[in-house]
Amino acid sequence: MFISKNAFTCISMQCIEQHANVPSSDTVNDQNSFPVAKVHERFQDLHGHNHEDERDIPDNVLTQHDPSELHHKDSVLGAIDLGAGDGRDVLWGKTKRAYKYVYDHHLNEYDWFFKGDDDTYVLMENMRYMLAAYDPTFPIYFGSRFKKFSKQGYMSGGGGYVLSREAVRKFIEDALPNKLKCKEDDTGAEDAEMGKCLDNIGVLAGDSRDSLGRGRFFPFTPATHLMGGVPDWYLDYVYYKPDTGLDCCSDTPVTFHYVSTDLMYTLEYLLYHARPYGIVHHDPYPAPLPPDTKSIPEPILEKQRQKLEALKSKGLQQNDNILTPKVGENVI
């Protein structure tokens, strides 16, 4: 995880392939299977003043990809100083440097690269679940989609966004060197600038909603979306018409934003510790595709059509594991 006010997590699809069909909630508690467990364990260690894991994190200079800039790794959090300065005024600069760093050092180690704020709560298991249907060699990214500033809009920075490996490659190799495609200086709205850059180089803005059209990435807290407390500007910006109440949000949400320390602990307890007895979830795998077919790569749609044809040839009916997405008409 790379942190500089914004948090970057590199995630691999290997874990979802191993555990996606295991319904037991014990899988979530496997410290070696899910990063959230390791993150929570480390969070407890840090707040309990137990720093035994510090031996795994070097105190010295981690790397140097520019002769004039040293990158130091924090001995406790693992944060990497990319020399971009601090503050919201340079968020765009920090984001560019962070993706350049993962491009230089980790591009071929992971399939997807996620950026979120330090007050963004992320359900990594659900992110893997959503991404399992997609190919990281295709240039695509997902998040809470807004409709301003470029033809296909952009993803809210607070709700976080995740880029495929190919999207990161194109961003660094094709977009950043060209000042006509990407803003050169470090100022500006980071999420909007990222959206414009990716739109300019043909990276597809994906539909992160579930098959019922319910959102997965959220720029506000769960209560804000559940109770309809979103501000007016959000209704003007949001790409897909939002709902309120229990229909506001997918059963497999990925992120929430503006999450306070108290709410972080509350969500952690309710999601990973509290278990209603007798309830076992059997989610179809991979996750059914979202409604907006224009935001789904054609190879993914073709693969699904082939599955449907195979079902029909066997005289079987369509089930929840293979859903035909409806053309997305609910764009506002």
N, C-alpha and C positions, 0 to 999 in steps of 0.2 A: 504494500500500500504506500503510495507516494502522497505526502500531505504538504500543502503550502496554502493553508486556509481552505483550499479545495482538496478533496481527497480523490486519489486515483487508485483503483483496484484492477489488477489484471486477473481475469478469470478464465479458467480452462473448462472445456466441455467434458473432460474425462470423467469427472465426478458424477455428472448428471447421467452419463451413459451407464455408470456402474450401479446407481441407486434409484433411478427414476421409477422402477417398477416395484420398489420395496415400500409397502404401505406403512410399515411400522414406524412409529414416531421415535423409536430408539435410534434410528439412523441419524436423526438431527443431533443427537447427543454424542455421536462418534467423533471424538476430537480429531481424528485423522482424516475424516471424510468431508467435513464442511467447515470452511473458513470462519463462518460466524461463531462456531463453537470455540475456535482458537482465539478469535478476536475477543469474545466475551471472557475467556479464561485469562487473556492478557489484560483485559480491562480490570478484572478482579485483582490480578496481581499488582497492577499499577496503583490502584486505589487502596490496596491492602499493604502497600509498601514492601511488596515482595518482588525483588528485581533479579531473581535467579536467571531469567531468560536473557538478561543483558549480555551474558557471555557469547550469545549467538550474533550480536550486533556489533560490528567494529566501530571503534571511536574515531578512527583516522579517516583520511580522505577516501571517499568511496570510488570516485571516478573523475575523469577529466576529459570531456569531449570538445573543449575549446581551450586553447592555450592560455587564455586570459581569465578563465572562470573555473574555480574549484567548486566541487559539489560535496558538501559534508552531510553525513548521515547522523541524525540525532541518536544518541546512545540508548534512549528509553523508548521513544515513539517510533523510531525508524524514519522520521521525516527527513526529506532531502532538500537542502537549500540550493535552489537553482539560480540564485543571484538576481531574481526579478524584483526584489523589494517587497514591501508589504502594503496592504490596503486595497480597497475596492477599485481604486483608480487604475491599478495595474493587473486586474484579473485576466484581461485578455493576454497580456504578456506572460503571466504565470501559466496560463493554460497552454499557450504555444510551446513554452519551454518544457512543460511537463510531458506533453505528447512527443516532443523531440527526444526527451530522455528515454521514454519507453520504446520509441522507435529505434534508438541507438543501442539499447541494452536488452530489450525484452520482446521485440516484435515477433520473433519466431518461436517464442516459448509459450505464447498464449493465443487464444482465438478471439477474445473480445476484451476491450479496454474501457473501463467505466470511470467517469468523472462525477463527483458529487461534492456538495458543501459539507462543512464540518457539523452542520445541524440537519443533515439528511439521514434519515433512517432507511437502511437498505435490507431487504429480504433476499439474500443472495441465492437461496434455493429457488425462489420464484423467478429470479432473473435467468438462471440456468434453464429452468423449465420453459420459459417463454422462448429463449434463444435456441433451444434444441431443434426447432423446426427449420432453422436458417443456416446458411453456409457462410462461414467467416471469410471465405475467399471472394465473396461478393461485396461490393462497396455499399454498405447500408448502415444506418444508425437509428437508434430508438430513444424515446424519452417522452416527456409531457409536451405535446406538440402545439406550438402557436402558429398563427397564420400570417404574421407580419414580416416585412423587410425583405423577403425573397419569394420566388414563385411557389416553392414548396414549404415555405415557412421555416421554423427553427424549433429546437427543443429547449424548454425552460432550464436554465442553469441550476436553479434551486432544487428542482425535481430530479436533477441528474440526467445524464445521457450516456449511452454505451455505443462505442464504435466497433465495427468488425475490424479484423486485422487488415483487410484490404482498404477499408476506409481510412485507417491510420496511415497506411503507406501512401495513399494518394494525397492525403492532407499534407504530409511532410514533403513528399517529392514533387507534387504537382501544384499545390496551392500556395504554400508558404513562400517559395522562391519567386512567385509572380505577384507583384504589387497590384496588378489589375484584378486578381482573383481573391487576394487576402490583404487585409489592412496591415501595413508594415509596422506602425508604432504600437505601443503597448496599451493605449487607452481605448475606451469604448466599452459597450456592453458585450461582455465575453460570449454569452450564449447566442446573441444575435449575430455577432461577427463570425462565430463558428458556423452558424447556419448558412450565412451568405457564402462563406468559403466552400463549404461542402456542396452547396447547390451549384456553385460555379464549376466544380470539377466532376459533377455527375454522381455524387454519392446520394443514394436514395434515402429520403426521409420515411422510415418505416412506420407502420401502424402498430403501436405497442398494446392496443386494447385486446381484450379477450374475444372469443367468438360471439359473445352477446353484446359487444360494443361497449363494455364497461372498462374504465380506465385502469391502468396499472402503475403509471408514474404520476405523482401528484406534487404540485408546487406548494401545497399547504398541509396542515395537520389533518389526521383522519376526521376529527370533529368538525373542522371547517367544511370539508366536503360532504360529510354525512348530514350536517344540519343546514346546509345551504348558505353558509356564511362567507362565501367567496366574494371578493370586491367586484365592483362593476367593471373595472378595467380587465379583469380576467375573462369575463363573459365576452368582451370585445376582442380579446386576443386569442382565446382558445380555438383550436382548429376543428375539433369534433364537439358537437353540442353536448355539454355535460348534464348529468342528472344529479339528483339529491336523494337523501335517504339511503336505504340499503342497496339501491340500484346505482348508487354513485360510483361504486368501486368494485373491481373484480374480486372474486374469491381468492385470486392469486396475485395480490398487489406486489409491487416491487419497491417503490420508494414513497416516502412522505417527507415534507420539508418543514422548516421552522420547528423542529422537534427539540424541546428543552431537555435539560438533564433529567428532570423528574419524569418526563414523558418517555425518554430513552429507556430508563429503568422499567417503567410500566409496560411498554411494548415488549421489552425483552422478557419480562416475567410472563405476560399473557401469551406470547407466541411460543416460547421455548421451555416453559416450566409448567404452567397451568394446563391440564389436560382433562376435558370433560370425559368421564368414564363411558366407555362403550362406543365412542365416535371414532370411526376409522374412515379416512378419505381415500377414495379410489379414483384419482384423476387420470383421464386418458393421456397417453403418451405416444408421440410428442403432443404438445398443447395444440388444440384446434386453432386454425388460423383466424385472424380478425376479419371484420366486414369489408374494409377498404381494399379491394383487390388491386387498385392502382398503386398501392404502397407495399405490394408483395412482389418480390422478384418472380419473373415468368417461370424460371426453372422450378421454383417451389410450387407454383400453381399447377404446372404440368405434372409434377410428381404426385400431387394430390388427385388430379384427374385420372391418372393411371391407377391409383389405389381404388378410386370409385368404380372404374371400369372392371377391375379385378373382382370387386365385390359383386357387381351385377352379373358377371359371367358365372359366378358360383351360385347365383340365385339368392344372395344375401342382401339384406336391407342395410341402408346407411345407418351407422350408429354414431355415438358421441366421439369415438376415436377419430373419425374421418368426417369432417363437416365441410360442406360446400359453402365458401364465403359468399355473402351477398355483395353486390356492387355497392360501394360506399356512397350513398346519396345524402348521408347526414352530415355533410360538411357545411359549416356556417362561416 
